[in-house]
Amino acid sequence: MNIAVIGLGLIGGSLLQALAAGGHRMWGYDSDPATRATARTAAAQAPPEARWQVTGELRDAVAHADLVVIAVPFPSVDEVLHGLMSAGYTGLVTDVTGVKAPVRDLVAQRLHSGHWRLAGYVGGHPMAGRETSGFAAADPSLFTGAPWVLCLEPDTSMADWLTLADLVTRLGARVFRVVVFEVRVVLRLKHDMLILVALNQLSCEVVLVQALHDNHPLTFALVVEPARQHRIPDVDDLIHALPDALLRAARRLFDIVWVV
């Protein structure tokens, strides 16, 4: 399969390497020139059968791709979607962002308009990570045993969903089929729900995200398990997507839909 990964941080870089090792033809792009240089050097040092190409422009990365994986932070997703629209990309798109409703809405604006659909889309989110970040920390085995959410909406192509399910399963991940709004999570604002965690070796006060339905299988996979490992799922994405709620977090309890 021809695959382009846009955003070569820890998740994108790990995915690029893992898929290349799996025999896929891979292209990578990152807006940071230094990251692109690091990824090119790593590609040259990889075994010949597991190498990838790093392009200088997003358009070049997706030119021959059947699948594009958006692996940038949420604030940069719209820019990537605009680039895909400008390039006339018509293949399949997925993402690894921790917040799904805002990404779905951006896809609808950029790639879907009424009955016109420029590209297919399946929202995704691998529950994998570590305290270090960046391409230098990338690890092709990062997804082994990790939960990986794939959204199946009424307008989702089953063929597209199954393509991605097969792809990530072959990486060793555990696929969770979910529907937008299936799982509600709450921003707990009581004092005992505030915790200190280490993010990129910095101590930050964040709000613990906890599923409302404690018996739901996603609760352990996406919340309890990473919390025990002192990792909160995509705190930066949650902060960018929900700034108003976070500003009022000390005073009120809000229900927020985390469309996983």
Secondary structure, DSSP 4 states (H G I P E B T S, - for coil): -EEEEE--SHHHHHHHHHHHHTT-EEEEE-S-HHHHHHHHHHHHHS-GGG--EE-SSHHHHHTT-SEEEE-S-HHHHHHHHHHHHHHT--SEEEE--S--HHHHHHHHHHTEETTEESSEEE-EEE----S--SGGG--TTTTTT-EEEEE--TTS-HHHHHHHHHHHHTTTPEEEEE-TTSS-EEE--SGGGEEEEEETTEEEEEEPEEES-TTSHHIIIIIIHHHHTT--TTHHHHHHH-HHHHHTTTT--EEE----
